[in-house]
Amino acid sequence: QVQLVESGGGLVQAGGSLRLSCVASGSTFSRSAMGWFRQASGKEREFVAAITWNGDDTRYGGSVKGRFTISRDNAKNEVYVQMNSLKPEDTAVYYCAARAKWYGGPYFGEWAYDYWGQGTQVTVSS
C-alpha cells in the first residue's frame, strides 16, 4: 500500500509561482510512475503532468505545457511540480497519483494510477 501526501498549495497572484510536493510512503516509490492531476470546482479532474519511474521522461497537459515542470527525487520518495506563470484558471485542488505496477510511464490517464493523495488547494487571484 502506498500513501501520498501533497503539500505546497496556497494563494498566489496571477503570474506567480508555486511548488507542490508529494511525499510517498512505501519502498516501491522509486519504481512507480507518478502523476499530477487537478480538479476545479464543478469540473472533471484534469491531467496536469506525469513522470516515468526513473524521471527520464515527462508529459504535460496542454493547458500547463511550458509553464509547469514535474520532477522527482527517489531518494526522498518525493515528486514535485513547479508551477510558473500561474493563471486564475489554474485554480483547483491538485492531486498526486502513483501507479502500483512497476516501471513504465509517463501516463496521462487516470486509469493508470492506483493510489491518490488527498489533494492540496491552489488558488490564483487575478
C-alpha positions in Angstrom: 0.0 0.0 0.0 1.2 3.5 -0.9 0.1 6.6 0.9 0.6 10.0 -0.8 0.6 13.4 1.0 0.6 16.6 -1.0 1.8 20.0 0.2 2.7 23.4 -1.1 -0.6 24.7 -2.1 -1.9 28.2 -1.3 -3.0 31.5 -2.5 -0.9 33.3 -5.2 -1.3 36.2 -7.5 -1.6 35.7 -11.2 1.9 35.5 -12.7 3.3 34.0 -9.6 4.8 30.6 -8.8 4.2 27.7 -6.5 6.0 24.4 -6.0 3.9 21.4 -5.0 5.4 18.4 -3.3 4.1 14.9 -2.8 5.7 12.5 -0.4 5.1 8.8 -0.7 5.3 6.1 1.8 6.3 2.6 0.8 9.5 1.1 -0.5 8.3 0.8 -4.1 8.0 4.5 -4.9 11.3 4.5 -6.8 9.8 2.0 -9.3 6.4 3.8 -9.7 5.4 6.2 -12.5 3.8 9.3 -10.9 1.4 11.9 -12.0 -0.3 15.1 -11.0 -4.0 15.9 -11.7 -6.2 18.8 -10.8 -9.9 19.4 -10.3 -11.5 22.8 -10.4 -14.8 23.4 -8.6 -17.6 22.0 -10.8 -15.3 20.4 -13.3 -13.9 17.0 -14.0 -10.4 16.0 -12.9 -7.8 17.0 -15.4 -4.4 15.7 -16.2 -1.5 18.0 -15.3 1.8 16.2 -15.6 3.4 12.8 -15.4 6.8 11.3 -15.0 8.4 7.9 -15.5 9.6 5.8 -12.6 13.2 7.0 -13.1 12.5 10.5 -14.2 13.8 10.2 -17.8 10.6 11.2 -19.5 7.7 13.6 -18.7 4.4 14.5 -20.2 2.2 17.6 -19.7 -1.4 18.6 -20.2 -1.9 21.1 -22.9 -3.0 23.9 -20.6 0.1 23.8 -18.5 2.8 22.8 -21.0 5.7 25.3 -20.9 4.7 26.7 -17.5 4.8 23.6 -15.2 7.7 21.2 -14.6 7.4 17.8 -13.0 10.4 16.2 -11.3 11.1 13.6 -8.7 13.7 12.6 -6.1 13.6 8.9 -5.5 16.0 9.1 -2.6 13.4 11.3 -0.8 10.3 9.5 -2.1 9.1 12.8 -3.4 7.6 14.1 -6.6 7.2 17.8 -7.4 5.5 20.1 -9.8 7.0 23.6 -10.2 4.2 25.9 -11.4 5.2 29.2 -13.0 3.3 32.0 -14.7 0.1 30.9 -12.8 -3.2 32.0 -14.1 -6.6 32.2 -12.4 -7.7 29.2 -14.4 -5.1 27.1 -12.7 -7.2 27.4 -9.5 -8.0 23.8 -8.4 -7.3 21.1 -6.0 -4.1 19.3 -7.1 -3.7 15.6 -6.6 -0.7 13.4 -6.7 -1.1 9.9 -8.0 1.1 6.7 -8.1 1.0 3.6 -10.2 1.1 0.2 -8.5 2.7 -1.6 -11.4 6.4 -1.0 -11.5 8.3 0.9 -14.2 6.9 2.4 -17.4 5.2 5.8 -17.9 4.6 8.6 -18.2 0.8 8.1 -18.2 -1.7 10.8 -18.8 -4.9 8.8 -17.9 -6.4 8.5 -14.5 -6.9 4.8 -15.3 -3.1 4.2 -15.0 -2.9 5.2 -11.3 -3.9 3.2 -8.3 -3.1 5.5 -5.4 -4.2 9.1 -4.8 -3.4 11.7 -2.3 -6.0 13.9 -0.6 -5.1 16.9 -2.6 -3.8 20.4 -2.0 -5.7 23.6 -2.9 -4.1 26.1 -5.3 -5.9 29.4 -5.7 -4.6 32.0 -8.2 -6.1 35.5 -7.8 -6.3 37.9 -10.7 
